[in-house]
């Protein structure tokens, strides 16, 4: 169990690299996809590649790994270095619109959904949970939490605080996470934080290791919240619109496959997660099931909620028209 977690951390720390994809036809349209195979909710990309759905659409999908958080992918999309990628609604994505780049999100990748496992859990350090020092949101008063960095993890933490009428001023948020997920384990073990949002599959691994208790999720505080989306770069949308439509069609086909599992693992789904992440199948078998991929409909309230938080934290200087960030025509064309 510790070895599986350690392997995840080592893999997550790697720099950008190429991954193999299904052999396409010689004249297939090239699509440059960047995603993080260690993020558990990016299963639709893995399924679409493994089952040949992109190949069926006459696409040559060339995959590279993200250089870190999804927020760091924005410049790659804006410059046209890549064509499609998952995105979160962090400050960088709102700012790209203000700066005139025009990246659009076209479909959700993940959504909180009853009966499905979550992508992120707010976890309490195990010693504090065992001592019952933290059992309700009100108990977070005066506790140490990571300083916000503009990720959906922050949205979960702040909404949990809001449940008890608490704000940033009522907790200690002096130290930010450095090194992304690679710092989660030592930060908890060294008691740098009392509670924090942790992504799967690390959340399950940490609970097994007795480091922290998996407590609350998006479903508990923000039902139907969407934390990640499929984004298309402006140059690709403009110059290769038909290929973009076919990419989304294959992506949605994979989403429907995952949705058909009703929140439970199938051997094929675990195989894809294990293959792309480099983790043993047992690491995913310990998780109740895959994340819900959504039904193709983008939830405006999820985006607005995040924009409001970044504005309140002074991570964003001005509001943007949310409709201008979305293009749902691709999903509509697949129906």
C-alpha positions, 0 to 999 in steps of 0.5 A: 500500500505504501509502495503504491502511494510512493510509486504514484508520487514518483510518477507524478513528479516526472516532467512532460513525456510522451505516451503511446497511443493506438496505431492510426491510419497514415492519413489520420488527423493529428490531435495533440492531447495533454493530460495527467494520467495520475489524475483519477478523473481523466479516465475518459481519455484513457478509455477512448485511446484504449478502446480505439475510439479516436482511431475510429474517428480517423484521429492520430491522438498524440499524448503528452503528460502535463507539467504539473497542475492543470492550471499550468496547461493554459499557456500550452493551449493558448500558444497552440502547442497542444490542441486539447487538454483537461482544464480546471476553472482556476484564475489562470483560465479566467485570465486567459479570456481577459488576455484575449486567448479564447480557450473554450471548455466544451464538456465536463470531465467530472461531476459530483454525483450520488452513488459515485466516488469523488475525485477529491476528499477533505481529509483530517489528520488521523490523530485529530480524527481519533481524538475527536478534535475535528468532527464538524466544520465548526471544529476547524476554527483555529486549525491549520489548512493549506494556503489557497492556490487557485485549484478546485480543492480550495473550493471544497475547503472554503465551502466546508468552512462556510458550513460553520460560518467560518472564513479564512480569518478563522483558520491558519492558512499561512503555508501553501502546498509546494510540489503539488501532490508530492508534498501532501504526504510529508505535510500531513505526517509532519503536522504542517496541516490539520486538514486538507483536500486530497485527490484520489487515489491518494485520498484512499491510500492515505486513509489505508496508511493511517495518515488521515481520515477521508471526511467530506467531499463535494457531494456533501457540501456542493452537490453536482459540482464539476471540478474539471472540463475538456478544453479546446485551444483556439487555433485548433478550434478555428483551423481543424474544427471537424477534427475537434468535433470528432475528438469530442465525439470519441471522448463522449463515447468513452464517457458513456462507457464509464457512465454505464458502469453505474459507479462500479469498477469493471475490469476494463476500467481498472485496466486503463487506470492502472496502465496509464498511471503505472499503479498496480490494479490493487490501488484502484480496486481499493477505491469504490469505483470511477468518478462520474464523467458527467453527461456532457452538460456544463454546470454554469453554477460550478464555474460561477462559484469558482470565479467568485472565490478567486475574486474574493481571494484577490486571485482574479481582478475582474469578472468575465462573461462565463458564457464566453468561456463555453462552447457546447456546440461540440457535445450537441453535435454528437447527439 
